Amino acid sequence: MDAEFTGRTGPQILLSAGCLFHLPLKLIARIGRDAGFVGMELIMNSPKLTPEAGLEKIDEILPIRSLHAPFRDWSAWGGHLNSWKATTALANSLPQADHITMHPPGSKLANMIQNRWFEKAYDLPLLLDAKGRIQFSLENMPWVEGSPFARDPLEKLMDQCRDKNVGLTFDVCHMGVSGRDVLHAIDKVPDELLYNVHYSDAVGYTEHLTPGVGNLPLEDFLHRLGKRGYDRYITLELEPAAFPDDVEGTIRILSDLRETIQAQLEQGKRDTKYAARIP
């Protein structure tokens, strides 16, 4: 890992722009800043988001530290590979950006034919012309239960990350709606592979709920991250329906959520220090 990326003293809590995608980006940045987030994960939802788009003004309000590559309508960029290259070019131009989350190409036959380049790629940062500070990670998607003799998809994804010189974005709600034990799953991911956590609740097949609304063991999950000394990104990723129509009310909710995340991470750290003192 890059020295700048690993030299942090604790987790960096980001606000996904997707939480408030119905609002102007400048307003999202101001809300995130006022709620105390250290940065934003910008969703690449338009080919108009280019190095020439004037995002420096947004970056001055709330640093764009991570980008989420497009996850639909890739034809607007001229294909999946071009959409990732466009995301990388934008990240290269933003001085405080050092991470990109990407959805792995789908497994349907049409996707596999279109994205043969992905299967052959063994160094995605090199392929995508990334500056040295930019780290990439592949996100776990919702998985259906397969044959009991099939390979664990999380293990397969982690092998894919290693093969392509990238890390993993662990999406808690995706893991939950897949019927997996999120605590067992996060314990399987080694520290050196975990670059980002997409954080939200889920119940049944409903994702991106406010923490506490669903049934995932999120407090225990954060305690485990704190205990292991996780110091990279935790990105709050909720549906816009989680927030009221007024800006001040949205800021209050986001501030409370951020403070709760931080407190639960710190509790995990304290538990570890206390256990270490017991003879």
DAZIBEL-V127021 format. One record per pair of residues at least 12 apart in sequence whose C-alpha atoms are under 8 Angstrom apart, sorted by the first residue. I is the first residue (numbers start at 1). J is the second residue. If there is no record, write none. Layout:
# DAZIBEL-V127021
I&J / I&J
This chain:
# DAZIBEL-V127021
1&192 / 2&132 / 2&133 / 4&133 / 5&98 / 5&133 / 5&232 / 6&231 / 6&232 / 8&231 / 8&232 / 9&231 / 10&229 / 10&230 / 10&231 / 10&232 / 11&230 / 11&231 / 11&232 / 11&233 / 11&234 / 12&38 / 12&39 / 12&231 / 12&232 / 12&233 / 12&234 / 13&37 / 13&38 / 13&39 / 13&233 / 13&234 / 13&235 / 13&236 / 13&258 / 14&37 / 14&38 / 14&39 / 14&40 / 14&41 / 14&233 / 14&234 / 14&235 / 14&236 / 15&32 / 15&37 / 15&39 / 15&40 / 15&41 / 15&235 / 15&236 / 15&237 / 16&40 / 16&41 / 16&42 / 16&43 / 16&235 / 16&236 / 16&237 / 16&238 / 17&40 / 17&41 / 17&42 / 17&43 / 18&42 / 18&43 / 18&237 / 18&238 / 18&239 / 18&240 / 19&236 / 19&237 / 19&238 / 19&239 / 19&240 / 20&239 / 20&240 / 21&240 / 22&240 / 25&58 / 26&58 / 26&61 / 29&58 / 29&61 / 29&62 / 30&61 / 30&62 / 31&247 / 31&250 / 31&251 / 32&62 / 32&251 / 32&254 / 33&61 / 33&62 / 34&251 / 34&255 / 35&251 / 35&252 / 35&254 / 35&255 / 35&258 / 36&255 / 36&258 / 37&258 / 38&62 / 38&63 / 39&62 / 39&63 / 39&64 / 39&65 / 40&62 / 40&63 / 40&64 / 40&65 / 40&66 / 41&64 / 41&65 / 41&66 / 41&67 / 41&68 / 41&235 / 42&64 / 42&66 / 42&67 / 42&68 / 43&67 / 43&68 / 43&69 / 43&70 / 44&67 / 44&68 / 44&69 / 44&70 / 44&87 / 45&70 / 46&76 / 47&76 / 47&77 / 47&86 / 49&90 / 50&86 / 50&89 / 50&90 / 51&89 / 51&90 / 51&93 / 51&94 / 55&94 / 56&94 / 59&94 / 59&96 / 63&96 / 63&97 / 64&94 / 64&96 / 64&97 / 65&96 / 65&97 / 65&98 / 65&99 / 66&91 / 66&97 / 66&98 / 66&99 / 66&100 / 66&101 / 67&87 / 67&91 / 67&97 / 67&99 / 67&100 / 67&101 / 68&87 / 68&100 / 68&101 / 68&102 / 69&83 / 69&84 / 69&87 / 69&100 / 69&101 / 69&102 / 69&103 / 70&83 / 70&84 / 70&87 / 70&102 / 71&102 / 71&103 / 80&105 / 80&115 / 81&115 / 84&102 / 84&128 / 85&128 / 85&129 / 87&100 / 88&100 / 88&128 / 88&129 / 88&130 / 89&129 / 89&130 / 91&134 / 92&130 / 92&131 / 92&134 / 97&134 / 98&133 / 98&134 / 98&135 / 99&134 / 99&135 / 99&136 / 99&137 / 100&134 / 100&135 / 100&136 / 100&137 / 101&136 / 101&137 / 101&138 / 101&139 / 101&169 / 102&136 / 102&137 / 102&138 / 102&139 / 103&138 / 103&139 / 103&140 / 103&141 / 104&138 / 104&139 / 105&118 / 121&164 / 122&163 / 122&164 / 122&165 / 123&163 / 123&164 / 123&165 / 123&166 / 124&136 / 124&164 / 124&165 / 124&166 / 125&165 / 125&166 / 135&166 / 135&167 / 136&166 / 136&167 / 137&161 / 137&166 / 137&167 / 137&168 / 137&169 / 137&195 / 137&196 / 138&157 / 138&161 / 138&166 / 138&167 / 138&168 / 138&169 / 139&168 / 139&169 / 139&170 / 139&171 / 140&154 / 140&157 / 140&168 / 140&169 / 140&170 / 140&171 / 140&174 / 140&175 / 141&171 / 141&174 / 141&175 / 142&174 / 142&175 / 142&177 / 142&178 / 143&174 / 143&175 / 143&178 / 144&178 / 144&179 / 145&178 / 145&179 / 154&185 / 158&189 / 158&193 / 161&193 / 166&193 / 167&192 / 167&193 / 167&194 / 167&195 / 168&193 / 168&194 / 168&195 / 168&196 / 169&194 / 169&195 / 169&196 / 169&197 / 169&198 / 170&186 / 170&194 / 170&196 / 170&197 / 170&198 / 171&197 / 171&198 / 171&199 / 172&197 / 172&198 / 172&199 / 172&200 / 172&201 / 173&198 / 173&199 / 173&200 / 173&201 / 173&202 / 173&207 / 173&208 / 173&216 / 174&207 / 176&202 / 176&203 / 176&216 / 177&202 / 177&203 / 177&204 / 177&205 / 177&206 / 177&207 / 182&216 / 182&217 / 182&221 / 183&217 / 183&220 / 183&221 / 191&230 / 194&232 / 195&232 / 195&233 / 196&232 / 196&233 / 196&234 / 196&235 / 197&233 / 197&234 / 197&235 / 198&234 / 198&235 / 198&236 / 198&237 / 199&234 / 199&235 / 199&236 / 199&237 / 200&236 / 200&237 / 200&238 / 201&213 / 201&214 / 201&215 / 201&216 / 201&218 / 202&214 / 202&215 / 202&216 / 203&215 / 203&216 / 208&237 / 208&238 / 208&239 / 209&238 / 209&239 / 209&242 / 210&238 / 210&242 / 219&264 / 222&261 / 222&264 / 222&265 / 222&268 / 223&264 / 223&265 / 223&266 / 223&267 / 223&268 / 223&269 / 224&265 / 224&268 / 225&265 / 225&268 / 226&264 / 226&265 / 226&266 / 226&267 / 226&268 / 226&269 / 227&265 / 227&268 / 227&269 / 227&270 / 227&271 / 227&272 / 228&269 / 229&269
